[in-house]
Structures are given as structure tokens and as C-alpha cells.
Amino acid sequence: MPVMNGYEATRCIREEESRYGIRTPIIALTANSVEKGLQDAMEAGMDLHLAKPIPKPRIAQIVLDLCNQVQN
């Protein structure tokens, strides 16, 4: 059993990042596509919320897009 869920982990990561002025992209991958899941992910500080299943090419494109955003 995990000590914390993804939302709690994201909040902890964002808190730590704020001390150093950095930001790591975080993507929520869930089986739940309802609006509540999206809202929870955004409130926790995640950058994207994607509902499974996700085609591999789509995941690759999303990661590439995030990498390009970080570089700019």
C-alpha cells in the first residue's frame, strides 16, 4: 500500500520545487476521464491529465511537447 497517492506526491514535489525555482512536468495517467479527475489533477499541480488507454505515439508526442516547453 503506497504511503501517498499521486495527488499528494505532486503537492510535495511542487512544494519542494518552489524552494529552488524549478518545475518538473507531471502528467496524471488515470482510468478516470471525468471532469473530477481533471480538476483534482490540476488542483494538485499536475500539468496534464490523460485518461487511459493512450496510444504510444500520443504519449511520445506529449513528452516531446513538454520537453520543448521546458527548453524554451
All heavy atoms as a GROMACS GRO file, in nm:
protein
  557
    1MET      N    1   0.084  -0.118   0.000
    1MET     CA    2   0.000   0.000   0.000
    1MET      C    3   0.089   0.125   0.000
    1MET      O    4   0.174   0.141   0.086
    1MET     CB    5  -0.089  -0.004   0.124
    1MET     CG    6  -0.193   0.100   0.126
    1MET     SD    7  -0.332   0.037   0.034
    1MET     CE    8  -0.452   0.156   0.068
    2PRO      N    9   0.070   0.214  -0.098
    2PRO     CA   10   0.152   0.336  -0.103
    2PRO      C   11   0.127   0.426   0.018
    2PRO      O   12   0.017   0.429   0.072
    2PRO     CB   13   0.105   0.405  -0.230
    2PRO     CG   14   0.020   0.310  -0.303
    2PRO     CD   15  -0.023   0.204  -0.208
    3VAL      N   16   0.229   0.500   0.053
    3VAL     CA   17   0.220   0.594   0.163
    3VAL      C   18   0.138   0.717   0.122
    3VAL      O   19   0.066   0.774   0.201
    3VAL     CB   20   0.361   0.637   0.209
    3VAL    CG1   21   0.353   0.743   0.317
    3VAL    CG2   22   0.438   0.517   0.258
    4MET      N   23   0.148   0.755  -0.007
    4MET     CA   24   0.070   0.869  -0.056
    4MET      C   25   0.028   0.841  -0.200
    4MET      O   26   0.091   0.762  -0.269
    4MET     CB   27   0.150   0.999  -0.047
    4MET     CG   28   0.274   1.004  -0.133
    4MET     SD   29   0.362   1.162  -0.127
    4MET     CE   30   0.437   1.156   0.034
    5ASN      N   31  -0.079   0.906  -0.241
    5ASN     CA   32  -0.125   0.889  -0.379
    5ASN      C   33  -0.055   0.991  -0.469
    5ASN      O   34   0.025   1.073  -0.424
    5ASN     CB   35  -0.278   0.900  -0.387
    5ASN     CG   36  -0.330   1.037  -0.350
    5ASN    OD1   37  -0.266   1.139  -0.373
    5ASN    ND2   38  -0.449   1.040  -0.291
    6GLY      N   39  -0.086   0.987  -0.597
    6GLY     CA   40  -0.022   1.075  -0.694
    6GLY      C   41  -0.049   1.222  -0.670
    6GLY      O   42   0.037   1.307  -0.694
    7TYR      N   43  -0.168   1.253  -0.622
    7TYR     CA   44  -0.201   1.393  -0.594
    7TYR      C   45  -0.116   1.446  -0.478
    7TYR      O   46  -0.063   1.556  -0.484
    7TYR     CB   47  -0.349   1.409  -0.562
    7TYR     CG   48  -0.441   1.361  -0.673
    7TYR    CD1   49  -0.531   1.257  -0.651
    7TYR    CD2   50  -0.436   1.418  -0.799
    7TYR    CE1   51  -0.615   1.214  -0.752
    7TYR    CE2   52  -0.520   1.374  -0.900
    7TYR     CZ   53  -0.608   1.271  -0.877
    7TYR     OH   54  -0.691   1.228  -0.977
    8GLU      N   55  -0.106   1.365  -0.373
    8GLU     CA   56  -0.024   1.405  -0.257
    8GLU      C   57   0.123   1.416  -0.297
    8GLU      O   58   0.192   1.510  -0.255
    8GLU     CB   59  -0.040   1.305  -0.144
    8GLU     CG   60  -0.180   1.304  -0.085
    8GLU     CD   61  -0.203   1.184   0.006
    8GLU    OE1   62  -0.166   1.071  -0.031
    8GLU    OE2   63  -0.258   1.206   0.116
    9ALA      N   64   0.170   1.322  -0.376
    9ALA     CA   65   0.310   1.325  -0.421
    9ALA      C   66   0.337   1.450  -0.503
    9ALA      O   67   0.440   1.516  -0.487
    9ALA     CB   68   0.342   1.200  -0.502
   10THR      N   69   0.243   1.486  -0.591
   10THR     CA   70   0.260   1.606  -0.672
   10THR      C   71   0.266   1.730  -0.586
   10THR      O   72   0.350   1.818  -0.608
   10THR     CB   73   0.144   1.617  -0.774
   10THR    OG1   74   0.148   1.502  -0.860
   10THR    CG2   75   0.155   1.743  -0.857
   11ARG      N   76   0.179   1.738  -0.486
   11ARG     CA   77   0.182   1.855  -0.396
   11ARG      C   78   0.318   1.866  -0.325
   11ARG      O   79   0.373   1.976  -0.313
   11ARG     CB   80   0.069   1.846  -0.294
   11ARG     CG   81  -0.067   1.875  -0.353
   11ARG     CD   82  -0.177   1.874  -0.246
   11ARG     NE   83  -0.307   1.874  -0.308
   11ARG     CZ   84  -0.382   1.765  -0.326
   11ARG    NH1   85  -0.342   1.648  -0.282
   11ARG    NH2   86  -0.499   1.774  -0.385
   12CYS      N   87   0.372   1.754  -0.282
   12CYS     CA   88   0.503   1.754  -0.215
   12CYS      C   89   0.614   1.796  -0.311
   12CYS      O   90   0.703   1.874  -0.275
   12CYS     CB   91   0.534   1.616  -0.158
   12CYS     SG   92   0.436   1.571  -0.015
   13ILE      N   93   0.607   1.746  -0.434
   13ILE     CA   94   0.707   1.783  -0.534
   13ILE      C   95   0.699   1.932  -0.563
   13ILE      O   96   0.802   2.001  -0.568
   13ILE     CB   97   0.687   1.701  -0.663
   13ILE    CG1   98   0.724   1.555  -0.638
   13ILE    CG2   99   0.769   1.760  -0.779
   13ILE    CD1  100   0.681   1.459  -0.748
   14ARG      N  101   0.579   1.983  -0.582
   14ARG     CA  102   0.563   2.127  -0.612
   14ARG      C  103   0.612   2.214  -0.496
   14ARG      O  104   0.673   2.319  -0.517
   14ARG     CB  105   0.417   2.160  -0.644
   14ARG     CG  106   0.366   2.096  -0.771
   14ARG     CD  107   0.443   2.144  -0.892
   14ARG     NE  108   0.387   2.086  -1.014
   14ARG     CZ  109   0.460   2.033  -1.110
   14ARG    NH1  110   0.592   2.034  -1.101
   14ARG    NH2  111   0.404   1.982  -1.216
   15GLU      N  112   0.587   2.171  -0.376
   15GLU     CA  113   0.635   2.246  -0.259
   15GLU      C  114   0.788   2.250  -0.257
   15GLU      O  115   0.848   2.356  -0.235
   15GLU     CB  116   0.584   2.181  -0.131
   15GLU     CG  117   0.622   2.258  -0.006
   15GLU     CD  118   0.565   2.196   0.121
   15GLU    OE1  119   0.451   2.145   0.117
   15GLU    OE2  120   0.636   2.197   0.223
   16GLU      N  121   0.850   2.137  -0.282
   16GLU     CA  122   0.996   2.131  -0.283
   16GLU      C  123   1.053   2.214  -0.399
   16GLU      O  124   1.152   2.286  -0.382
   16GLU     CB  125   1.042   1.985  -0.294
   16GLU     CG  126   1.189   1.964  -0.274
   16GLU     CD  127   1.237   1.991  -0.133
   16GLU    OE1  128   1.157   1.992  -0.038
   16GLU    OE2  129   1.359   2.014  -0.117
   17GLU      N  130   0.991   2.205  -0.514
   17GLU     CA  131   1.038   2.281  -0.630
   17GLU      C  132   1.032   2.431  -0.604
   17GLU      O  133   1.120   2.505  -0.650
   17GLU     CB  134   0.952   2.250  -0.752
   17GLU     CG  135   0.975   2.116  -0.813
   17GLU     CD  136   0.880   2.087  -0.926
   17GLU    OE1  137   0.768   2.142  -0.930
   17GLU    OE2  138   0.919   2.006  -1.012
   18SER      N  139   0.932   2.476  -0.532
   18SER     CA  140   0.917   2.620  -0.507
   18SER      C  141   1.036   2.676  -0.429
   18SER      O  142   1.069   2.793  -0.442
   18SER     CB  143   0.787   2.649  -0.433
   18SER     OG  144   0.792   2.600  -0.299
   19ARG      N  145   1.102   2.592  -0.356
   19ARG     CA  146   1.221   2.636  -0.280
   19ARG      C  147   1.340   2.661  -0.371
   19ARG      O  148   1.432   2.734  -0.334
   19ARG     CB  149   1.259   2.531  -0.177
   19ARG     CG  150   1.153   2.510  -0.072
   19ARG     CD  151   1.192   2.404   0.026
   19ARG     NE  152   1.078   2.375   0.111
   19ARG     CZ  153   1.063   2.266   0.180
   19ARG    NH1  154   1.156   2.172   0.178
   19ARG    NH2  155   0.955   2.249   0.254
   20TYR      N  156   1.340   2.597  -0.488
   20TYR     CA  157   1.455   2.606  -0.578
   20TYR      C  158   1.424   2.675  -0.710
   20TYR      O  159   1.511   2.688  -0.795
   20TYR     CB  160   1.509   2.464  -0.607
   20TYR     CG  161   1.556   2.395  -0.481
   20TYR    CD1  162   1.474   2.305  -0.414
   20TYR    CD2  163   1.681   2.423  -0.428
   20TYR    CE1  164   1.517   2.243  -0.298
   20TYR    CE2  165   1.725   2.362  -0.312
   20TYR     CZ  166   1.642   2.272  -0.248
   20TYR     OH  167   1.684   2.211  -0.132
   21GLY      N  168   1.301   2.717  -0.729
   21GLY     CA  169   1.263   2.787  -0.851
   21GLY      C  170   1.266   2.699  -0.975
   21GLY      O  171   1.299   2.748  -1.083
   22ILE      N  172   1.233   2.573  -0.960
   22ILE     CA  173   1.230   2.481  -1.074
   22ILE      C  174   1.089   2.425  -1.090
   22ILE      O  175   1.005   2.440  -1.001
   22ILE     CB  176   1.331   2.366  -1.057
   22ILE    CG1  177   1.300   2.283  -0.931
   22ILE    CG2  178   1.473   2.418  -1.055
   22ILE    CD1  179   1.384   2.159  -0.916
   23ARG      N  180   1.065   2.360  -1.203
   23ARG     CA  181   0.935   2.294  -1.224
   23ARG      C  182   0.955   2.173  -1.313
   23ARG      O  183   1.008   2.183  -1.423
   23ARG     CB  184   0.834   2.388  -1.286
   23ARG     CG  185   0.697   2.321  -1.299
   23ARG     CD  186   0.588   2.423  -1.322
   23ARG     NE  187   0.459   2.360  -1.342
   23ARG     CZ  188   0.367   2.349  -1.249
   23ARG    NH1  189   0.386   2.399  -1.130
   23ARG    NH2  190   0.250   2.292  -1.277
   24THR      N  191   0.910   2.059  -1.264
   24THR     CA  192   0.916   1.933  -1.336
   24THR      C  193   0.777   1.902  -1.391
   24THR      O  194   0.680   1.905  -1.315
   24THR     CB  195   0.959   1.819  -1.240
   24THR    OG1  196   1.082   1.854  -1.180
   24THR    CG2  197   0.970   1.687  -1.313
   25PRO      N  198   0.765   1.875  -1.521
   25PRO     CA  199   0.634   1.840  -1.574
   25PRO      C  200   0.581   1.711  -1.511
   25PRO      O  201   0.655   1.613  -1.497
   25PRO     CB  202   0.659   1.819  -1.724
   25PRO     CG  203   0.787   1.892  -1.752
   25PRO     CD  204   0.866   1.882  -1.625
   26ILE      N  205   0.455   1.711  -1.470
   26ILE     CA  206   0.391   1.593  -1.412
   26ILE      C  207   0.261   1.568  -1.487
   26ILE      O  208   0.178   1.657  -1.502
   26ILE     CB  209   0.363   1.612  -1.262
   26ILE    CG1  210   0.493   1.635  -1.185
   26ILE    CG2  211   0.287   1.491  -1.207
   26ILE    CD1  212   0.475   1.666  -1.039
   27ILE      N  213   0.245   1.444  -1.535
   27ILE     CA  214   0.128   1.405  -1.611
   27ILE      C  215   0.050   1.300  -1.532
   27ILE      O  216   0.106   1.198  -1.492
   27ILE     CB  217   0.168   1.345  -1.747
   27ILE    CG1  218   0.254   1.444  -1.827
   27ILE    CG2  219   0.044   1.306  -1.827
   27ILE    CD1  220   0.316   1.384  -1.950
   28ALA      N  221  -0.079   1.324  -1.512
   28ALA     CA  222  -0.165   1.225  -1.448
   28ALA      C  223  -0.216   1.129  -1.554
   28ALA      O  224  -0.273   1.171  -1.654
   28ALA     CB  225  -0.283   1.295  -1.380
   29LEU      N  226  -0.192   1.000  -1.534
   29LEU     CA  227  -0.245   0.896  -1.622
   29LEU      C  228  -0.345   0.816  -1.541
   29LEU      O  229  -0.308   0.747  -1.447
   29LEU     CB  230  -0.132   0.804  -1.672
   29LEU     CG  231  -0.020   0.871  -1.750
   29LEU    CD1  232   0.088   0.770  -1.782
   29LEU    CD2  233  -0.073   0.934  -1.876
   30THR      N  234  -0.471   0.829  -1.576
   30THR     CA  235  -0.575   0.765  -1.496
   30THR      C  236  -0.672   0.688  -1.584
   30THR      O  237  -0.679   0.709  -1.705
   30THR     CB  238  -0.655   0.868  -1.415
   30THR    OG1  239  -0.732   0.948  -1.505
   30THR    CG2  240  -0.566   0.957  -1.332
   31ALA      N  241  -0.746   0.600  -1.522
   31ALA     CA  242  -0.853   0.529  -1.592
   31ALA      C  243  -0.981   0.611  -1.589
   31ALA      O  244  -1.080   0.575  -1.649
   31ALA     CB  245  -0.876   0.393  -1.526
   32ASN      N  246  -0.977   0.723  -1.520
   32ASN     CA  247  -1.095   0.805  -1.500
   32ASN      C  248  -1.089   0.928  -1.589
   32ASN      O  249  -0.999   1.010  -1.575
   32ASN     CB  250  -1.100   0.847  -1.352
   32ASN     CG  251  -1.229   0.911  -1.315
   32ASN    OD1  252  -1.314   0.936  -1.398
   32ASN    ND2  253  -1.245   0.939  -1.187
   33SER      N  254  -1.184   0.941  -1.679
   33SER     CA  255  -1.181   1.054  -1.771
   33SER      C  256  -1.279   1.165  -1.733
   33SER      O  257  -1.294   1.261  -1.805
   33SER     CB  258  -1.212   1.008  -1.913
   33SER     OG  259  -1.343   0.957  -1.920
   34VAL      N  260  -1.345   1.151  -1.621
   34VAL     CA  261  -1.445   1.251  -1.582
   34VAL      C  262  -1.379   1.382  -1.540
   34VAL      O  263  -1.261   1.388  -1.507
   34VAL     CB  264  -1.537   1.199  -1.469
   34VAL    CG1  265  -1.616   1.079  -1.516
   34VAL    CG2  266  -1.459   1.167  -1.346
   35GLU      N  267  -1.459   1.485  -1.541
   35GLU     CA  268  -1.413   1.619  -1.507
   35GLU      C  269  -1.348   1.626  -1.368
   35GLU      O  270  -1.254   1.700  -1.346
   35GLU     CB  271  -1.531   1.716  -1.515
   35GLU     CG  272  -1.493   1.862  -1.507
   35GLU     CD  273  -1.417   1.911  -1.628
   35GLU    OE1  274  -1.438   1.857  -1.738
   35GLU    OE2  275  -1.336   2.005  -1.613
   36LYS      N  276  -1.399   1.546  -1.275
   36LYS     CA  277  -1.346   1.546  -1.138
   36LYS      C  278  -1.198   1.508  -1.138
   36LYS      O  279  -1.117   1.569  -1.068
   36LYS     CB  280  -1.426   1.450  -1.050
   36LYS     CG  281  -1.374   1.436  -0.909
   36LYS     CD  282  -1.420   1.550  -0.822
   36LYS     CE  283  -1.390   1.522  -0.676
   36LYS     NZ  284  -1.286   1.604  -0.621
   37GLY      N  285  -1.160   1.407  -1.216
   37GLY     CA  286  -1.021   1.366  -1.222
   37GLY      C  287  -0.932   1.476  -1.275
   37GLY      O  288  -0.823   1.500  -1.224
   38LEU      N  289  -0.979   1.545  -1.377
   38LEU     CA  290  -0.904   1.658  -1.433
   38LEU      C  291  -0.889   1.768  -1.329
   38LEU      O  292  -0.781   1.822  -1.309
   38LEU     CB  293  -0.975   1.711  -1.558
   38LEU     CG  294  -0.921   1.841  -1.616
   38LEU    CD1  295  -0.777   1.825  -1.661
   38LEU    CD2  296  -1.009   1.888  -1.730
   39GLN      N  297  -0.998   1.802  -1.262
   39GLN     CA  298  -0.995   1.907  -1.161
   39GLN      C  299  -0.899   1.871  -1.048
   39GLN      O  300  -0.819   1.954  -1.005
   39GLN     CB  301  -1.135   1.930  -1.106
   39GLN     CG  302  -1.142   2.039  -1.002
   39GLN     CD  303  -1.284   2.058  -0.948
   39GLN    OE1  304  -1.380   2.005  -0.999
   39GLN    NE2  305  -1.294   2.136  -0.842
   40ASP      N  306  -0.904   1.748  -0.999
   40ASP     CA  307  -0.815   1.704  -0.892
   40ASP      C  308  -0.668   1.713  -0.935
   40ASP      O  309  -0.583   1.757  -0.858
   40ASP     CB  310  -0.847   1.561  -0.849
   40ASP     CG  311  -0.980   1.550  -0.776
   40ASP    OD1  312  -1.033   1.654  -0.732
   40ASP    OD2  313  -1.030   1.436  -0.762
   41ALA      N  314  -0.641   1.671  -1.058
   41ALA     CA  315  -0.504   1.673  -1.108
   41ALA      C  316  -0.451   1.817  -1.116
   41ALA      O  317  -0.338   1.845  -1.075
   41ALA     CB  318  -0.496   1.605  -1.244
   42MET      N  319  -0.531   1.906  -1.169
   42MET     CA  320  -0.488   2.045  -1.183
   42MET      C  321  -0.471   2.112  -1.047
   42MET      O  322  -0.375   2.185  -1.025
   42MET     CB  323  -0.587   2.124  -1.269
   42MET     CG  324  -0.600   2.076  -1.413
   42MET     SD  325  -0.446   2.084  -1.508
   42MET     CE  326  -0.413   1.910  -1.530
   43GLU      N  327  -0.562   2.084  -0.955
   43GLU     CA  328  -0.551   2.142  -0.821
   43GLU      C  329  -0.426   2.092  -0.748
   43GLU      O  330  -0.368   2.164  -0.667
   43GLU     CB  331  -0.676   2.111  -0.739
   43GLU     CG  332  -0.796   2.192  -0.782
   43GLU     CD  333  -0.923   2.153  -0.708
   43GLU    OE1  334  -0.920   2.064  -0.620
   43GLU    OE2  335  -1.029   2.213  -0.739
   44ALA      N  336  -0.385   1.970  -0.776
   44ALA     CA  337  -0.266   1.914  -0.712
   44ALA      C  338  -0.138   1.973  -0.771
   44ALA      O  339  -0.031   1.963  -0.711
   44ALA     CB  340  -0.265   1.762  -0.726
   45GLY      N  341  -0.149   2.033  -0.891
   45GLY     CA  342  -0.032   2.093  -0.953
   45GLY      C  343   0.022   2.015  -1.072
   45GLY      O  344   0.131   2.042  -1.121
   46MET      N  345  -0.055   1.917  -1.119
   46MET     CA  346  -0.012   1.841  -1.236
   46MET      C  347  -0.029   1.926  -1.361
   46MET      O  348  -0.112   2.016  -1.365
   46MET     CB  349  -0.092   1.711  -1.248
   46MET     CG  350  -0.064   1.616  -1.134
   46MET     SD  351  -0.157   1.464  -1.151
   46MET     CE  352  -0.113   1.382  -0.998
   47ASP      N  353   0.050   1.897  -1.462
   47ASP     CA  354   0.046   1.975  -1.585
   47ASP      C  355  -0.057   1.925  -1.685
   47ASP      O  356  -0.113   2.003  -1.761
   47ASP     CB  357   0.185   1.974  -1.652
   47ASP     CG  358   0.288   2.039  -1.562
   47ASP    OD1  359   0.286   2.162  -1.551
   47ASP    OD2  360   0.369   1.967  -1.501
   48LEU      N  361  -0.080   1.794  -1.684
   48LEU     CA  362  -0.176   1.734  -1.777
   48LEU      C  363  -0.250   1.621  -1.708
   48LEU      O  364  -0.198   1.559  -1.616
   48LEU     CB  365  -0.104   1.675  -1.899
   48LEU     CG  366  -0.040   1.771  -1.998
   48LEU    CD1  367   0.044   1.693  -2.098
   48LEU    CD2  368  -0.146   1.852  -2.070
   49HIS      N  369  -0.369   1.591  -1.759
   49HIS     CA  370  -0.447   1.477  -1.711
   49HIS      C  371  -0.490   1.399  -1.834
   49HIS      O  372  -0.560   1.453  -1.921
   49HIS     CB  373  -0.570   1.524  -1.634
   49HIS     CG  374  -0.661   1.414  -1.594
   49HIS    ND1  375  -0.767   1.375  -1.672
   49HIS    CD2  376  -0.662   1.332  -1.486
   49HIS    CE1  377  -0.830   1.275  -1.613
   49HIS    NE2  378  -0.768   1.248  -1.500
   50LEU      N  379  -0.447   1.273  -1.844
   50LEU     CA  380  -0.480   1.189  -1.958
   50LEU      C  381  -0.550   1.064  -1.908
   50LEU      O  382  -0.510   1.004  -1.809
   50LEU     CB  383  -0.353   1.150  -2.033
   50LEU     CG  384  -0.265   1.265  -2.083
   50LEU    CD1  385  -0.137   1.211  -2.141
   50LEU    CD2  386  -0.341   1.348  -2.185
   51ALA      N  387  -0.654   1.025  -1.981
   51ALA     CA  388  -0.728   0.904  -1.946
   51ALA      C  389  -0.678   0.788  -2.030
   51ALA      O  390  -0.658   0.801  -2.151
   51ALA     CB  391  -0.877   0.926  -1.969
   52LYS      N  392  -0.655   0.674  -1.964
   52LYS     CA  393  -0.610   0.554  -2.034
   52LYS      C  394  -0.728   0.489  -2.104
   52LYS      O  395  -0.841   0.507  -2.061
   52LYS     CB  396  -0.549   0.456  -1.933
   52LYS     CG  397  -0.428   0.510  -1.862
   52LYS     CD  398  -0.365   0.407  -1.772
   52LYS     CE  399  -0.427   0.412  -1.634
   52LYS     NZ  400  -0.362   0.325  -1.537
   53PRO      N  401  -0.704   0.415  -2.210
   53PRO     CA  402  -0.575   0.386  -2.272
   53PRO      C  403  -0.529   0.502  -2.361
   53PRO      O  404  -0.610   0.574  -2.419
   53PRO     CB  405  -0.602   0.262  -2.357
   53PRO     CG  406  -0.747   0.274  -2.393
   53PRO     CD  407  -0.813   0.344  -2.276
   54ILE      N  408  -0.399   0.519  -2.370
   54ILE     CA  409  -0.339   0.624  -2.451
   54ILE      C  410  -0.246   0.557  -2.552
   54ILE      O  411  -0.156   0.483  -2.511
   54ILE     CB  412  -0.259   0.723  -2.364
   54ILE    CG1  413  -0.346   0.776  -2.251
   54ILE    CG2  414  -0.205   0.838  -2.449
   54ILE    CD1  415  -0.268   0.840  -2.140
   55PRO      N  416  -0.264   0.583  -2.680
   55PRO     CA  417  -0.175   0.522  -2.780
   55PRO      C  418  -0.030   0.568  -2.759
   55PRO      O  419  -0.004   0.683  -2.723
   55PRO     CB  420  -0.229   0.575  -2.913
   55PRO     CG  421  -0.368   0.623  -2.884
   55PRO     CD  422  -0.369   0.663  -2.740
   56LYS      N  423   0.064   0.477  -2.779
   56LYS     CA  424   0.206   0.508  -2.757
   56LYS      C  425   0.253   0.631  -2.836
   56LYS      O  426   0.325   0.714  -2.780
   56LYS     CB  427   0.292   0.387  -2.791
   56LYS     CG  428   0.279   0.277  -2.689
   56LYS     CD  429   0.365   0.157  -2.728
   56LYS     CE  430   0.339   0.043  -2.631
   56LYS     NZ  431   0.417  -0.076  -2.667
   57PRO      N  432   0.214   0.646  -2.962
   57PRO     CA  433   0.259   0.767  -3.034
   57PRO      C  434   0.209   0.896  -2.967
   57PRO      O  435   0.278   0.997  -2.968
   57PRO     CB  436   0.199   0.751  -3.174
   57PRO     CG  437   0.178   0.604  -3.190
   57PRO     CD  438   0.144   0.554  -3.052
   58ARG      N  439   0.090   0.892  -2.910
   58ARG     CA  440   0.034   1.010  -2.841
   58ARG      C  441   0.117   1.043  -2.717
   58ARG      O  442   0.148   1.160  -2.691
   58ARG     CB  443  -0.112   0.985  -2.804
   58ARG     CG  444  -0.176   1.098  -2.727
   58ARG     CD  445  -0.206   1.217  -2.816
   58ARG     NE  446  -0.274   1.318  -2.738
   58ARG     CZ  447  -0.232   1.444  -2.729
   58ARG    NH1  448  -0.129   1.486  -2.798
   58ARG    NH2  449  -0.298   1.530  -2.655
   59ILE      N  450   0.155   0.941  -2.642
   59ILE     CA  451   0.239   0.963  -2.523
   59ILE      C  452   0.373   1.022  -2.564
   59ILE      O  453   0.421   1.118  -2.504
   59ILE     CB  454   0.260   0.832  -2.445
   59ILE    CG1  455   0.127   0.784  -2.385
   59ILE    CG2  456   0.365   0.849  -2.336
   59ILE    CD1  457   0.133   0.646  -2.325
   60ALA      N  458   0.433   0.966  -2.668
   60ALA     CA  459   0.562   1.017  -2.716
   60ALA      C  460   0.551   1.163  -2.757
   60ALA      O  461   0.639   1.245  -2.724
   60ALA     CB  462   0.612   0.932  -2.832
   61GLN      N  463   0.444   1.201  -2.826
   61GLN     CA  464   0.426   1.339  -2.869
   61GLN      C  465   0.407   1.432  -2.750
   61GLN      O  466   0.461   1.542  -2.747
   61GLN     CB  467   0.308   1.351  -2.964
   61GLN     CG  468   0.293   1.490  -3.024
   61GLN     CD  469   0.414   1.531  -3.106
   61GLN    OE1  470   0.454   1.459  -3.195
   61GLN    NE2  471   0.471   1.645  -3.075
   62ILE      N  472   0.333   1.388  -2.651
   62ILE     CA  473   0.310   1.469  -2.531
   62ILE      C  474   0.442   1.494  -2.458
   62ILE      O  475   0.472   1.607  -2.418
   62ILE     CB  476   0.207   1.402  -2.439
   62ILE    CG1  477   0.068   1.410  -2.503
   62ILE    CG2  478   0.207   1.465  -2.300
   62ILE    CD1  479  -0.035   1.322  -2.437
   63VAL      N  480   0.521   1.390  -2.442
   63VAL     CA  481   0.651   1.404  -2.374
   63VAL      C  482   0.741   1.499  -2.454
   63VAL      O  483   0.807   1.587  -2.396
   63VAL     CB  484   0.717   1.267  -2.350
   63VAL    CG1  485   0.860   1.284  -2.302
   63VAL    CG2  486   0.635   1.185  -2.252
   64LEU      N  487   0.746   1.483  -2.585
   64LEU     CA  488   0.826   1.570  -2.669
   64LEU      C  489   0.781   1.716  -2.656
   64LEU      O  490   0.863   1.806  -2.641
   64LEU     CB  491   0.818   1.524  -2.816
   64LEU     CG  492   0.898   1.606  -2.916
   64LEU    CD1  493   1.047   1.601  -2.884
   64LEU    CD2  494   0.873   1.554  -3.056
   65ASP      N  495   0.650   1.738  -2.659
   65ASP     CA  496   0.597   1.874  -2.643
   65ASP      C  497   0.637   1.935  -2.509
   65ASP      O  498   0.676   2.051  -2.500
   65ASP     CB  499   0.445   1.875  -2.657
   65ASP     CG  500   0.397   1.845  -2.798
   65ASP    OD1  501   0.479   1.849  -2.893
   65ASP    OD2  502   0.277   1.816  -2.813
   66LEU      N  503   0.628   1.856  -2.402
   66LEU     CA  504   0.667   1.905  -2.269
   66LEU      C  505   0.815   1.936  -2.263
   66LEU      O  506   0.856   2.037  -2.205
   66LEU     CB  507   0.629   1.804  -2.161
   66LEU     CG  508   0.481   1.798  -2.127
   66LEU    CD1  509   0.454   1.681  -2.033
   66LEU    CD2  510   0.435   1.928  -2.063
   67CYS      N  511   0.897   1.853  -2.325
   67CYS     CA  512   1.042   1.878  -2.328
   67CYS      C  513   1.073   2.007  -2.401
   67CYS      O  514   1.158   2.085  -2.358
   67CYS     CB  515   1.116   1.762  -2.394
   67CYS     SG  516   1.122   1.613  -2.294
   68ASN      N  517   1.004   2.031  -2.511
   68ASN     CA  518   1.024   2.156  -2.587
   68ASN      C  519   0.981   2.276  -2.505
   68ASN      O  520   1.044   2.382  -2.512
   68ASN     CB  521   0.948   2.150  -2.719
   68ASN     CG  522   1.013   2.056  -2.818
   68ASN    OD1  523   1.133   2.030  -2.811
   68ASN    ND2  524   0.934   2.002  -2.908
   69GLN      N  525   0.875   2.264  -2.427
   69GLN     CA  526   0.829   2.375  -2.342
   69GLN      C  527   0.932   2.407  -2.235
   69GLN      O  528   0.957   2.523  -2.204
   69GLN     CB  529   0.696   2.342  -2.276
   69GLN     CG  530   0.580   2.343  -2.369
   69GLN     CD  531   0.450   2.299  -2.300
   69GLN    OE1  532   0.444   2.289  -2.178
   69GLN    NE2  533   0.348   2.273  -2.378
   70VAL      N  534   0.991   2.304  -2.177
   70VAL     CA  535   1.090   2.322  -2.070
   70VAL      C  536   1.214   2.391  -2.124
   70VAL      O  537   1.273   2.475  -2.057
   70VAL     CB  538   1.126   2.186  -2.005
   70VAL    CG1  539   1.244   2.199  -1.912
   70VAL    CG2  540   1.005   2.130  -1.932
   71GLN      N  541   1.253   2.360  -2.247
   71GLN     CA  542   1.374   2.418  -2.307
   71GLN      C  543   1.354   2.564  -2.342
   71GLN      O  544   1.448   2.639  -2.348
   71GLN     CB  545   1.415   2.339  -2.430
   71GLN     CG  546   1.469   2.203  -2.399
   71GLN     CD  547   1.505   2.125  -2.525
   71GLN    OE1  548   1.476   2.168  -2.636
   71GLN    NE2  549   1.568   2.012  -2.505
   72ASN      N  550   1.231   2.605  -2.369
   72ASN     CA  551   1.206   2.743  -2.410
   72ASN      C  552   1.193   2.834  -2.296
   72ASN      O  553   1.182   2.856  -2.201
   72ASN     CB  554   1.081   2.752  -2.498
   72ASN     CG  555   1.103   2.682  -2.630
   72ASN    OD1  556   1.215   2.678  -2.679
   72ASN    ND2  557   0.999   2.626  -2.686
   0.00000   0.00000   0.00000
